[in-house]
Amino acid sequence: MRDIFWVVIVLSAGAGWFLTLPLRYVFRRVWNANPWRIVLTILASSYFVGLIWAVVKNFWYWEIYKYGYRPDVWIHYFSNATWSFYNVLCWSGLYFGIKYYQLLQHERQKALQANTMAHQAQLKMLRYQLNPHFLFNTLNAISTLVLIEENKTANNMVTRLSDFLRYSLDSDPIKKVELSQEIKALKLYLDIEKVRFEDRLKVQWDIEDECCAALVPSLLLQPLIENSIKYAISKMVNGGTIDIKARRFGADLLLEISDNGPGADVKDGKLVREGGVGIPNIRDRLQSLYDQNHAFEIANNLPTGIKVNIRIPFEVA
């Protein structure tokens, strides 16, 4: 076999590539047709293109490799047409396979985007659900202070409430915040409550320095502290203490909120009276954000009170 045969191979391959270009436009026109029409179009188009390709290949072979030799019978120009048809048919199958794969990937991407949007909408709903709940309780307390003519105390409470709501509305409900930022928000909220309870409300912080940069859902702990104030501090004549702890354990961040109040009935890590907004909201948010990679448990504190433990992945920005 002479070296000139490589020229024939290159020219034949180029001709095959050129002849398959029109097939793309033919297949696009029947893309949405019924399956039988698509199959018949593929077979007919592939055979027609394969036939032309066989003629072109034979022409290169006779004119270049055989130095101008031409067969006596013109039918020889159509030899090997079946092999060319199979090649073009394989190209057609590859074309449809790639197109269907791209279509599948596109639909999968759209489904993921829709799922992400639904997930974000759910998180926004859960996050914003806390605002009217907290606002209602606080305004109720301010109203009570006004009724008993504690106007100065009510005014201080309104000022602190505006600062807390500004933080609540400015923070992105989807994005997580650093624990240090969450602590600042909690201190704003506790300043509001201290206006009501004064020395009856005591707060102890035990936050490891390493945990300050950890990312947590915004206003995750506020409903828990609100519950401790509502069901523990307000029930005790001399008030009580709320302990807020955070530490790192391996790849997890451990958060704990506890009080020394009268306690409550706890069963299987849940409060028997768990029917409000705050705690179910936290459970739903943790489930949406971390799926199964988290823990949320409520237990009796010793000697008295309630203790809430949260375990989430330790993440930093």
C-alpha positions as CSV (number, residue, x, y, z in Angstrom):
1,M,0.0,0.0,0.0
2,R,1.5,3.3,-1.1
3,D,1.8,6.4,1.0
4,I,-0.7,8.2,-1.3
5,F,-3.4,6.1,0.3
6,W,-3.3,8.3,3.4
7,V,-4.4,11.2,1.2
8,V,-7.3,9.1,0.0
9,I,-8.2,8.4,3.7
10,V,-8.1,12.0,4.7
11,L,-10.1,13.2,1.7
12,S,-12.7,10.5,2.3
13,A,-13.0,11.4,6.0
14,G,-13.3,15.1,5.1
15,A,-16.1,14.3,2.6
16,G,-17.9,12.2,5.2
17,W,-17.8,15.0,7.7
18,F,-19.0,17.5,5.2
19,L,-21.9,15.3,4.0
20,T,-23.1,14.8,7.6
21,L,-23.6,18.6,8.1
22,P,-27.0,18.7,6.3
23,L,-28.2,15.8,8.4
24,R,-28.2,18.0,11.4
25,Y,-30.7,20.4,9.8
26,V,-32.8,17.4,8.6
27,F,-32.9,15.9,12.1
28,R,-33.8,19.2,13.7
29,R,-36.9,19.5,11.5
30,V,-38.1,16.1,12.6
31,W,-37.0,16.4,16.3
32,N,-40.6,16.8,17.6
33,A,-42.2,14.3,15.1
34,N,-43.6,11.0,16.1
35,P,-41.0,8.2,16.7
36,W,-41.7,6.2,13.5
37,R,-41.2,9.3,11.4
38,I,-37.9,10.0,13.1
39,V,-36.7,6.4,12.6
40,L,-37.7,6.4,8.9
41,T,-36.0,9.8,8.4
42,I,-32.9,8.6,10.1
43,L,-32.7,5.4,7.9
44,A,-33.5,7.2,4.7
45,S,-31.2,10.1,5.3
46,S,-28.4,7.9,6.5
47,Y,-28.7,5.7,3.4
48,F,-28.8,8.6,1.0
49,V,-25.8,10.3,2.6
50,G,-23.9,7.0,2.8
51,L,-24.6,6.3,-0.9
52,I,-23.2,9.7,-1.9
53,W,-20.2,9.2,0.4
54,A,-19.5,5.8,-1.1
55,V,-19.4,7.4,-4.6
56,V,-17.1,10.1,-3.4
57,K,-14.7,7.6,-1.7
58,N,-14.6,5.4,-4.7
59,F,-13.9,8.5,-6.9
60,W,-10.9,9.4,-4.8
61,Y,-9.8,5.8,-4.8
62,W,-9.9,5.4,-8.6
63,E,-8.7,8.9,-9.5
64,I,-5.9,9.3,-6.9
65,Y,-4.8,5.9,-5.8
66,K,-5.3,4.1,-9.1
67,Y,-3.9,7.0,-11.1
68,G,-6.9,7.8,-13.2
69,Y,-8.1,4.2,-13.6
70,R,-11.8,3.9,-14.0
71,P,-13.9,0.7,-13.8
72,D,-15.7,-0.5,-16.9
73,V,-19.0,-0.5,-15.2
74,W,-20.3,2.6,-13.4
75,I,-22.0,0.5,-10.7
76,H,-18.6,0.0,-9.2
77,Y,-18.8,3.6,-8.0
78,F,-21.5,2.5,-5.6
79,S,-19.5,-0.4,-4.1
80,N,-19.1,-0.5,-0.3
81,A,-22.3,1.7,0.0
82,T,-23.6,-0.6,2.7
83,W,-20.5,0.0,4.8
84,S,-20.8,3.7,4.3
85,F,-24.5,3.6,5.3
86,Y,-23.6,1.8,8.5
87,N,-21.0,4.5,9.3
88,V,-23.5,7.3,8.7
89,L,-26.2,5.5,10.7
90,C,-23.8,5.2,13.6
91,W,-23.1,9.0,13.3
92,S,-26.9,9.6,13.3
93,G,-27.3,7.5,16.5
94,L,-24.4,9.3,18.1
95,Y,-26.0,12.7,17.2
96,F,-29.4,11.8,18.7
97,G,-27.7,10.2,21.7
98,I,-25.7,13.4,22.4
99,K,-28.7,15.6,21.9
100,Y,-30.9,13.6,24.2
101,Y,-28.2,13.5,26.8
102,Q,-27.9,17.3,26.6
103,L,-31.7,17.6,26.8
104,L,-31.7,15.4,29.9
105,Q,-28.9,17.4,31.5
106,H,-30.8,20.6,30.7
107,E,-34.0,19.3,32.2
108,R,-32.1,18.0,35.3
109,Q,-30.5,21.5,35.7
110,K,-34.0,23.1,35.5
111,A,-35.3,20.7,38.1
112,L,-32.4,21.4,40.4
113,Q,-32.9,25.2,40.0
114,A,-36.6,24.8,40.7
115,N,-35.8,22.7,43.8
116,T,-33.3,25.2,44.9
117,M,-35.8,28.1,44.5
118,A,-38.4,26.1,46.4
119,H,-35.9,25.3,49.1
120,Q,-34.9,29.0,49.4
121,A,-38.5,30.1,49.5
122,Q,-39.1,27.6,52.3
123,L,-36.1,28.9,54.3
124,K,-37.3,32.5,53.8
125,M,-40.8,31.6,55.0
126,L,-39.5,29.9,58.1
127,R,-37.0,32.7,58.8
128,Y,-39.5,35.5,58.4
129,Q,-42.1,33.5,60.4
130,L,-40.1,34.4,63.5
131,N,-40.4,38.2,63.0
132,P,-44.2,38.7,63.5
133,H,-44.1,36.0,66.3
134,F,-41.4,37.9,68.2
135,L,-42.8,41.3,67.4
136,F,-46.3,40.4,68.7
137,N,-44.9,39.2,72.0
138,T,-42.7,42.3,72.4
139,L,-45.4,44.8,71.5
140,N,-47.7,43.0,73.9
141,A,-45.1,43.5,76.7
142,I,-44.7,47.2,75.7
143,S,-48.5,47.6,75.8
144,T,-48.5,46.2,79.3
145,L,-45.8,48.6,80.4
146,V,-47.8,51.6,79.0
147,L,-51.0,50.4,80.8
148,I,-49.2,50.4,84.1
149,E,-47.6,53.8,83.2
150,E,-44.1,52.6,83.0
151,N,-43.5,54.9,80.1
152,K,-39.8,55.3,80.4
153,T,-39.3,51.6,80.5
154,A,-41.6,51.2,77.5
155,N,-39.7,53.9,75.6
156,N,-36.3,52.1,76.3
157,M,-37.9,48.8,75.1
158,V,-39.1,50.4,71.8
159,T,-35.6,51.8,71.1
160,R,-34.0,48.4,71.6
161,L,-36.8,46.7,69.6
162,S,-36.0,49.0,66.6
163,D,-32.3,48.0,66.8
164,F,-33.2,44.3,66.9
165,L,-35.7,44.5,64.0
166,R,-33.2,46.4,61.9
167,Y,-30.7,43.6,62.3
168,S,-33.5,41.0,61.7
169,L,-34.6,42.7,58.4
170,D,-31.1,43.5,57.1
171,S,-29.8,39.9,57.5
172,D,-30.3,37.6,54.5
173,P,-32.7,34.8,55.6
174,I,-31.0,32.2,53.4
175,K,-27.3,32.9,54.2
176,K,-25.7,31.8,57.4
177,V,-24.0,34.2,59.8
178,E,-21.0,33.9,62.1
179,L,-21.8,32.9,65.6
180,S,-20.3,36.2,66.9
181,Q,-22.9,38.1,64.8
182,E,-25.7,35.9,66.2
183,I,-24.5,36.6,69.7
184,K,-24.7,40.3,69.1
185,A,-28.3,39.9,67.9
186,L,-29.1,37.8,71.0
187,K,-27.6,40.5,73.2
188,L,-29.9,43.1,71.5
189,Y,-32.9,40.8,72.2
190,L,-31.8,40.2,75.8
191,D,-31.5,44.0,76.3
192,I,-35.1,44.2,75.4
193,E,-36.1,41.6,77.9
194,K,-33.9,43.0,80.6
195,V,-36.0,46.2,80.4
196,R,-38.9,44.0,81.5
197,F,-37.3,41.7,84.0
198,E,-34.3,43.9,85.2
199,D,-32.3,41.9,87.8
200,R,-34.6,38.9,87.6
201,L,-33.0,37.9,84.3
202,K,-29.4,36.7,84.4
203,V,-27.4,35.4,81.4
204,Q,-24.2,33.4,81.5
205,W,-22.1,33.1,78.3
206,D,-19.6,30.2,77.7
207,I,-18.5,30.6,74.1
208,E,-15.2,29.1,72.9
209,D,-13.1,31.6,70.9
210,E,-12.8,29.1,68.1
211,C,-16.6,29.0,67.7
212,C,-17.1,32.7,67.1
213,A,-16.3,32.3,63.4
214,A,-18.6,29.3,63.0
215,L,-21.5,29.8,60.6
216,V,-25.0,29.3,62.0
217,P,-28.5,30.1,60.6
218,S,-29.5,33.6,61.6
219,L,-31.7,34.0,64.7
220,L,-31.4,30.3,65.4
221,L,-31.1,30.6,69.2
222,Q,-33.5,33.6,69.8
223,P,-36.7,31.4,69.9
224,L,-35.1,29.1,72.4
225,I,-34.1,32.0,74.7
226,E,-37.6,33.4,74.3
227,N,-39.1,30.1,75.4
228,S,-36.8,30.1,78.5
229,I,-37.9,33.6,79.4
230,K,-41.6,32.8,78.9
231,Y,-41.7,29.4,80.6
232,A,-38.9,29.8,83.2
233,I,-37.8,33.3,84.1
234,S,-41.3,34.8,84.1
235,K,-42.6,32.0,86.3
236,M,-40.1,32.5,89.0
237,V,-40.5,35.3,91.6
238,N,-36.8,35.8,92.0
239,G,-36.1,35.3,88.3
240,G,-33.6,32.8,87.0
241,T,-30.5,32.2,84.8
242,I,-30.1,31.3,81.2
243,D,-26.8,29.6,80.2
244,I,-25.6,29.9,76.6
245,K,-22.7,27.6,75.6
246,A,-20.9,26.9,72.3
247,R,-18.0,24.6,71.7
248,R,-16.4,22.6,68.9
249,F,-16.4,18.8,68.9
250,G,-14.5,17.4,66.0
251,A,-16.2,18.5,62.8
252,D,-19.3,19.6,64.7
253,L,-20.5,22.7,66.4
254,L,-22.3,22.1,69.7
255,L,-24.7,24.7,71.0
256,E,-26.6,24.5,74.3
257,I,-29.3,26.7,75.8
258,S,-30.4,25.9,79.4
259,D,-32.3,27.5,82.2
260,N,-33.0,26.8,85.9
261,G,-36.7,27.2,85.7
262,P,-39.5,24.9,86.8
263,G,-38.9,22.6,83.8
264,A,-41.5,20.8,81.7
265,D,-42.5,17.4,80.5
266,V,-40.0,16.0,78.0
267,K,-40.5,12.8,76.0
268,D,-38.2,11.4,73.4
269,G,-36.2,14.6,73.1
270,K,-39.3,16.7,72.6
271,L,-41.4,18.9,74.8
272,V,-44.9,17.5,75.4
273,R,-46.3,21.1,75.1
274,E,-44.3,21.7,71.8
275,G,-47.0,23.2,69.8
276,G,-46.0,26.9,69.3
277,V,-44.0,28.5,66.5
278,G,-40.4,28.8,67.7
279,I,-39.3,25.2,68.3
280,P,-41.0,23.6,65.3
281,N,-39.6,26.5,63.2
282,I,-36.1,25.6,64.4
283,R,-36.6,21.9,63.6
284,D,-37.8,22.7,60.1
285,R,-34.9,25.1,59.4
286,L,-32.3,22.6,60.6
287,Q,-33.9,19.9,58.5
288,S,-33.9,22.1,55.4
289,L,-30.3,23.3,55.8
290,Y,-28.6,20.2,57.1
291,D,-30.9,17.3,56.2
292,Q,-29.8,14.4,58.5
293,N,-26.5,15.9,59.4
294,H,-27.7,17.6,62.6
295,A,-29.2,16.9,66.0
296,F,-31.8,18.8,68.0
297,E,-32.7,17.5,71.4
298,I,-34.5,18.8,74.5
299,A,-33.9,17.3,77.9
300,N,-34.4,18.1,81.6
301,N,-31.7,20.2,83.1
302,L,-30.2,19.3,86.5
303,P,-31.2,20.1,89.1
304,T,-34.1,22.0,87.5
305,G,-35.0,23.5,84.2
306,I,-34.8,22.7,80.5
307,K,-31.7,22.1,78.3
308,V,-31.7,22.3,74.5
309,N,-28.7,20.8,72.6
310,I,-28.0,21.5,68.9
311,R,-25.4,19.8,66.8
312,I,-24.6,21.2,63.3
313,P,-21.5,20.9,61.1
314,F,-18.7,23.3,62.0
315,E,-18.4,25.6,59.0
316,V,-16.5,28.8,58.5
317,A,-16.7,31.5,55.8
